[in-house]
Every structure is written in C-alpha cells, then in structure tokens.
Amino acid sequence: MAKSLVCLCLTGKTLAEDVEIVKNYREFIDLVELRVDFLEQDERLKIREFPEMIDVPAILTIRRKIDGGQYIEGEANRTMLFAMGLSFAKEDPKKNFAYVDFEEDFHIPSLEDAAQAFGTRIIRSYHNMTSPVENIVEKFRDLREDSSEIPKIAFMPHRLSDVTKVFKEAEKWKDTEQIVCAMGPLGLPTRILSERLNSYLTYTSPSELMGNLLAIGHTDPITLGKTYRFHSIDEKTKIFGITGYPLKITSSPELQNGMFEKEKLNAVYIPFKSETIDDALDFAKALDIKGFSVTIPHKEAVIPLLRKIDKKAEAIGACNTVVRDGDDWKGYNTDAIGFEKALLEFTGTKDLKGKKVAIIGAGGASRAIAYTIKELGAKACVFNRTLAKARLVAEKYGFEYATLGPESLSRLNKYSDIIVQTTSKGMGSTEPSNQENDPIWFYDFNGKEYVYDIVYSPEVTPVMARADASGCKVCNGAGMLLYQGIAQFELYKKLV
C-alpha cells in the first residue's frame, strides 16, 4: 500500500475562505476535503468551481448531522448538491473532484455512475459518533461493494483498549485501500500512526477552524508534519510516547520529537491517554512501543506492573519513565533529576541547607520533589487536601505534614522560604487567582518567598502571577520538563 496521505478538512463559510486556508497549509497536505455542509447557502451553489480554485486533489463531502456533520436540509436537496458538484466533468481530471464521500446507506445509481465515468473515486463511509466498531474487518468487507471504492470507518472509542484493538486488526487489511480513524482525544494515535493502520489517509483541520470539528479530535497539519514528522514515519520507525489522564496539555511530544530529529533518529513520540495504566501497557505492547513517559495519575500505579525499577524510582515510590527490558518493562524516575537541576538554577544555590520548604500536593510528582528536597538538605512540610496522603509522602523523609487549607496557614507561614506547587491546579488557566485554580489561595505572600510551580502551561500560572505581584521570585516547570525530558531521551535513544 502507498504511504498514507494528509487530508485537510475545509470547514469555512465561503469557498474563498477555504481557498485561502489551502494556500496557508499547502506544503503540509496532500489533498483536501470540501465540507459543503459548513458553507453558507449561496456558496453551496458554486461548489462545482472549487477544484479549479486549488492545486491539490479534493474530496466532495456533504456530511449529515447524524454522521457528525452540519447538513439538515434532507436527502433530496443533498442529492441535488452532489449532482451539482459532479456535473459537467472536464477532460482534465484536476478540474474535477478527485473523490466523493457517500455514506454506506446513500445509494444513488446515477451519481455513482457519473463519479465512476469521470474518474472520481467513491469513498464509502460509515460513522459511529458514539461507540467503537465491534467487527471492523467484517464492516470493511460489507462497505467494499466495488473494488474501485475506498471504504471508510470512523468511530468513537470509549477507552484506549478500543483503539488498541484496531491496531491489532490492521494487519488483516494491509493489502487493500481503506480509511480508518478513531475520533475524539483517545483517537489521536490513529491519526499520527495512520501508516501503521494501513489507512489511505489521515484527516486534519486548520488550527483557526479547529473548533468546527472539536468532537472529532483532529490535529492540525503543521503539528502533524513538524512535531510528529508524519511523512517520515514508516515500518521501521520506533515508537515512544506519553500516557496519563486526562493528559490535556503536554509539551513532551514537541521536546522528544525535536531531539529525535536533531539526532536524525527514525523514531516518533506520541500521546496516548488512558484512564488505566493496564490499558496503556496493553497499547504499548500491541504497538511495540519502546518506551514512554508516565504522568498523572499513573506514576505510582505503574510500579507493581514492571519487572524492574531503578534505585531512584524505588526510593521515591513513583515512576515517570518506562522502557523496554527484553520482553518486559523497566521503570525510572527522571523527575527528581529534572527538578533538582531546575530548582538549583532558580534559587542560585548549590543546596538547600537551612531552608524550609512547603511542598503543595502529595501525588506522584511530589514524591520525586520530596526526595530531592531531602537530598539537598532542606526541612519541609507536605500540604495536601487528604491528610493521609500527605503523611505517606512526608514520613518517608522525616518531614512534617498538614492539610491544604486555611486551617494550616500558620504551618505554611513557617515553611515558606521556598514553596513548590506540585498539583495540576492552574494548568491551562488564564483566569486570575481563585479557589479553583490556586491551591494556596488563602496564603498572603510577603514578597520574600521563592515560588516554584511545576505546571508549565500557561507560562505564568494564577498562583505565580499573585506571587510575582507581591515581589516574590517565581518559576514555572518548563526547566524541570526540559531536564527530566533530556534524561528520558538518553534512555530512549538506546532503543532506536
């Protein structure tokens, strides 16, 4: 099968808007899909002209509401629009639509004959907007009514195991042409690794119109091309990645793929979100993933499932990196390495002797941070909403512990030389500090504190902004991410 193509979905209101988008993304795409269902009514009457307005092949699609589109005017009107788009075919095939998308239950012989007569290939599609497809091999067989048609299946996975199943099945259709993709955030691996799914193409959306197909879970073609180096992925490409949940924000793919590119290594690093670490490990095994990062909430849960862990991960009780070890896995903790280097750069010190540190949160990241603070000679107190969890982290290193709330204000005042925020509070938030996005909203800064927030998006979190306004020195987690990522990369590149 030929290499998988990159298709850009055009969901503008006018043809002129769509043409401009094609120009902006031209170097990153192989073809486009004109989504007529998004066009204004008057614009729909001019769709026949569209193939001549661009310099890439185009798919004619008029997607119904029930299939995830916007078209609600009825099948009679939709049939007329298809006829309008396919009529008056030119001798030069570049001036006609290269493909037309008909759903599995849409059979109009006159339209099918017209498409075939003028070299327009039919994509025969099936969309399940709510559930996975149980018998995908049989479904492809049912859709493939004619050898010239390209069957397409798009489905909504409920969990990562639904995506894993499709990758396991892909070998069964490697010698034919078809399109397969999982929708929503869980489906991102199917879009990046469409080559491994033996999929004819992968769909993308322009970043400026991403909201039009939000539920579909597209990425944009520039990210696909630059960050994931889509066109360089082949059967020899080694796969790495990151798992966690909800995994809404991560800069790791950009960091790791950038280092792979710099070192000229045939490897790709992808996100695969999973509610359970068991599903993540099954996915990694099915795709022969060589190593992956582990983030919230799996850093502790993954340890019992690994054959070996390094001394740091064992001492900390949390693992953020997993790599292949023969037929099994070995776990590491590079968070501690990254945090130590970043924190000492931030404070301008060689150690933390004589300092009193507040550790906010008691999750997997806080364990690595508590370990590092102990190694650097500071005293600390772990603050967490659930006191038992704070105690679990603190007692391991002889630290104090307290609940995270106004009732512990005096304790927080005592341990405020350095405040390290380790929770996900404030991640992605651009609002001013409040009780929802600032874990220490009840604390008044005196301007002498060093405030380190391991969150790196946004660049300035609500608690950092509030601390900065009071004269404190503040730092986000970008440095920690970089340094722990470099340590991960050193483990990964040995397996490429």
N, C-alpha and C positions, 0 to 999 in steps of 0.2 A: 504494500500500500504506500502511496505517496505521502510526503510529510503533511502533517496537519496544518491547515490554513487558519489565519486570523481574520475573523469577520467582525466588522464594526456595525453595531445596530444604530440606525439613524432614527431618532425619535423627535426630531424637530417639528415645529408647527408649519414650516414652509419648506419648499424644495430649495430655495436659496440658502436657508439656514443649514440644511443638510449638506449642500454642495460645499459650503464654507468649512464645515466640520471635516468633510472628506479631505480637503486640501490641508487642513491643520494636522491630520493624523496619517497622511498618505504613506510616509516611509515606514510606518509600523503595521500596516494592514495589507491583506491580500485581496479582500473583497468586502462588500458592504451589504447590509440588509435594509432595504427601504421599508420602514414600518408605516404603511399608509394609514393605519388606524390612529396614528398620532397627528396626522396632517389636518389642517383646517379644511373645511368643506370645499371651498373654492380651489384649494391646492390639489385636492384629490382628483380633480378633473384634468390635471396636467401631468399625471404620473407617466404617461407614455413617453414624455420627453426626457425623463430623468436619465436613462442610460447614456444618452448623448451628452449629458452635462458633466459627466465624471470620466475618469480614465481607469477605473477598476471594474471588474465584474460585479453585478448587482443581483440580489435576491429580491423578488417581489413578494411581500408578506402583508396580509391584512388580517391581523390576529383578533379573534373574537374574545369577548370578555371572559367567557368560561375557560379559555385557554391562556389566560393571563394577559390578554390584550385590552384594547380600548374600544373595539368596534361593537356597536349595539344596534345598528340600523336594520338588521335582518339579512337572511341569506340571499334573497333576490337581489337586493342592492349590492351586496358583496360580490355576487356572481358578475354583475354588470361592471363593477370596478376591475375585477380580474380580467374580464374581456377587453376592457379599455386599455389596460396595461400591456396586454399581449397582442393587441391588434396591429395591423399594418406593419408586419415584421419587415425589417430591412435586410438586404443581401449581406451587409456587413454585420456579423453577429455581435460585434462590440456595441452596436447601436440598439440592441435588444436586451431585455433582461436575460441574464445567463441562467437564472434559476427562478422557480416559483414554488412557494410553500403552500401545499394543500394538506389539510388535516386528514386523518385516516377516514373520517366519515363524510368528507367532501368529495363527491364524485360527479363531475360534470363532463361527460364524454367529449363534448365539443371543445371545452377548454383544454382537456388533456391531449386531444388530437392536435390542437393548434400549437401547444407547447412542444410536443414531440416533432411536429413538422418543421418547426423553425429552430430546432436545436436548443430550446430552453429546457433544462433538466428539472424534473419534478422532485422536490423534497417532500416525502410523505411523512407527516409529523404526528406525534402523539405526545400530549402534555398532561401530566398529572400534577396539579398545583398543590396537592395536599399530602401525598403519600409516595413511598417508593414503589417501584415496579417489581413484583414478585418473580415473574418468569420472563426475564428480559430477553433471553435467547429466543424463546417462542414468540415473544412480541415482535422482535425484529423479523422473524420468519413470516409472521402474519402481515406486517406492514409492507414487506418486499413483494408487491404484486407483480411488478415488472422489473426486469434486470437493469433497466436504464434509470429507475428511480432510486433515490437515496433516502432510506428510512431514517427517521429522527425520533429519539426518545429523550424527553426532558422530564425529570421527576423531582419531587421534594423529599429529601431524606429526613428521617426523624432523629437519627443518631449516626455517628461516624461508621458504625458497622454496616449501615445501608450503602455507604459509599465504598467500603472495603469489598463488599460482595460484588459490585460492578467491576472493580479492578480484577478480581479473581476470575470473573466470567469473560473478560476481554479477549483472552486467547482464542475463544471459540468463534470470534468473527474477524480474525486478523486478515483473512484473505478477501474480504469484501469491503464495500464502501458503505458507511453509515455515520450518523452523528449521535453522540450520546453525551449528556451532561446532567449533573445533579445541580439543582437550584439552591439558592439561599447560601448563607455563610458556610455551612457544612460542605457545600459542593465545590469550594474553591480548588481543591486538589484536582478535580476532574477537568477544570478549565486550564490550569497550568500544565497538567500532565496528559492532555488530550492525545498526545502521541502514544502514550502507554495504553490508552483506551482504544487505540485504532480508530479514532474519531476523525472523520473527514475534515472537520473544522472545529474551532472554538469561538464562542461569542464574547464580544467585549462591548463596552459602551464608552462614549466620550465622557470625561470627568465632569464637564459642565452640564451634562444631562443625566448624570448617574441616578438622580432621584426619580426619573421616569420609570426605571425598571428596578427599583430598590429591592423588591421582594425576590427578584431573580438572582441577585448576588453576583452581578458582573464585576470584573475589574476593568480598568481602562487599558487600552493597547500600549501606552507608553510604559506603564508599570510592568505589563506582561513582557514587553520587549526588552526594556532596560534592566529592571530589577531581576526578573526571572530568566532573562535571555532565552525566551521561548523558542526561537528558531534554531538555537544550538543544542536543544535537548534531543537526544537520540537514544538508541537502545543501550549504549554504553555509559550514559550519564548516571553518575552515582547520586542518590537522593538523600538529602538530610532535611531537617525541619524543626518545627517547634510545636508543642502541644500544650493545651491548657483550656480553661473555660472560665469566662466567656471568650477570652482571647480577642477582645475587640480592637485593641491597639498593641502593635508590636513593631519595633524598628529592626528586629533581628534579621528578617529576610534581606533588607537593604544592606545591612552590615556584612552578613555572611556571604551573600552572593557577590558583593563588591570585592571581598577578599578572594573568593574563588576566581573571579575574573582577573584580578590583579596577578594571581599566581598561575593563570592560564590552566586551571583545573577543570575537567569536564564533570561538573557537579552542579546541583541546584538545591536550594534550601527553601522549603515551602511551609506555610502554616497548615496544621490540621487540627482543628479544635475538637475537643471531645469532653463530654461530661464525666467519663470514667477513664482511668488510666489503663484499665484492661482493654477497652476498645482501641485506645491509642497504640498499645503494644501489638494488638492483632493487626491493625492497619500497617504498622511499621514492618511487621513480619511479612505480610502479604505483598508489600511493595519493595521488599528487600532494602528498606531504609537503613543506612549505615550508621546514623547517629542522629540524635535530636535533643533539643532543649526542652526542659520541663519547667512550666511556670504554674502560677496559681490555678487550681488548688491541689496539684498533684505531687508537689516536691517531697512530701513525706510518704504519701500512699504508694509511691513507686518503689520505695526501697525494698519491701519484702518480696517484690516480684523480680528482683535482679539476682543474678548468680553471685556477683561480686560488687563491692563498693570500695572506693579509695578511702584512705585514712581520714581525710577532711570530711567527706560525706558521712562517714561513720561517727566521727566526733560531733558533728553538727546535728545529725539526725535529719538531714534534708539533702536532696539530690536535685540538681538543676541541669545535669547533662548525662545522657545515656549514649553509649557507643557499643557497636558490635564486639562481641568477645567470643569468637568461634560461632557456635550455633545459638549463643545466648547473649546476655547483655551485661555490661559493667557500668556502674554509676559513679559520677564525680560531682564535686561541688566547686564551681568556679566563681560563685557569688562572693565568697569570702575573699578570694584573690582580687576581684574587681573592686569590692568595697574598700578594702584596705588601701589600695593604691589611690583610689579617688578621694577617700576621706583625708589621707595624709597630705595630698596635694591641696585640698580645700583648706585645711587648718594650718598648713605650712609648718607642720611639726614632724618629728621622727617617731614619736609615740604619743600616748595619751595619759602618761603617768600624772597623777594629781587631778585629773579631770573627772567630773561627774556627768554621766550621760543618761539621757532619757531615751529609751527605745519604745517607740509607739507602735504597738501591734505585736502579735505573737504567732504569726504564720510562718511558712517555710523560709521566707526571706529574712525574717527577724532572727531566726536561728543562726544563720550564717553571720549576721551582723553582731549578735551577742557573742559568738565565738571570736570574732575579730576584735571586738572591743576588749574582751578579756585578755587576748593575746597581746594587745597594745598597752595593757596595764591600767586601764581606767576602772572606776567603780560605776555601776549602772543600776537603773531600775527599769523593769519592763512593765509597761502600761497596756492593758488590754480590756476590752469590754467584758470578756469572760475571764474571771479571775483565775480559774483553774488552768487555763491555757497560759496565762502569764506566769503562773507559778511553775509550770512544766518547763518553760524556757529558762526562767531566772535561776531556779535552784541548781540547775546543771552547772552554772558558772559562779554560784555564790552571790548572785545579785539579789536585790530587793525586787518586789513586785507589787502592783497596785491595780485597781480598776481604772479604766479610762473614762473619766468624767469629772465634773466639778468637785465631787467629794474628795478627789485626790490632788487638789490644787496645791496644797502645801508641799506634798511629796514631789510634785512636778517642779515647783519653785526650787526645791533643794537640788534636783538633778537636771539643771538647765544650762550647764556650760555648753553642752552640745545636745541638740535634740535631733534624733534620727527618726524620720517618719517612714515606716515600712509597709503601711497598708495601701490599698488601692484607692482610698479616699482622695478625691480631687483629680483622678485620672480622667482626662477628656473634658474637664470642666473649665469653662471660661467665665463663669459667674463669680461675683465677689464672694468672699468667705462667708459660709453659713454652716449650720449644724450638720448638713448633709455632705458637704464637700471638704470640710476642715475638721480633722479628727481631734484637734485641741482648740476648738472654737472658744472654749471657756478660759483660755490662758491669755494673759496680757504680757506681751513681750516687753522687756526693759531695754532692749537695744544692744545688749552685750552677748546675746546667745549666737552660737553658730547653728544654723538650721539646715539640715541635710534631708532632702526628700527624695526617696529612691524612684518616685514617679518622674518620667521624662517627657510626658505629653499631657498637658501643654508644657512649654518650656518653663513657665512660671506658674506653679500651682496656687490655688487660693491661699493656703497657709504660708507659702513662700512670699506671696505678694503682701500679706499682712505683716509678716516678719520684716520684710525689706522696708516697708513704710515706717517701721519702728526703729530702724537703724541697724538691724541685725545683718550679719553676713549670711547669705543664703546660697544654696547649691542644689541643682536637681540631679537625677540619677543617670544623666547621659554618660558621664565619665565611668560610672560603675558598669553601665551596659557595655561600653566600649571595651574596657579592660577585661571583664569576665568573658565577653564575646571573643576577644583575641585568644584567651586561654582555651575556650571551646574550639576555636578554629584550629589550634595546634593539635588538638585531639582528632578533629575531623579529617584534616588533610592527610593524616597517616593512612586513612581508609580509602582514599581516592585512587 
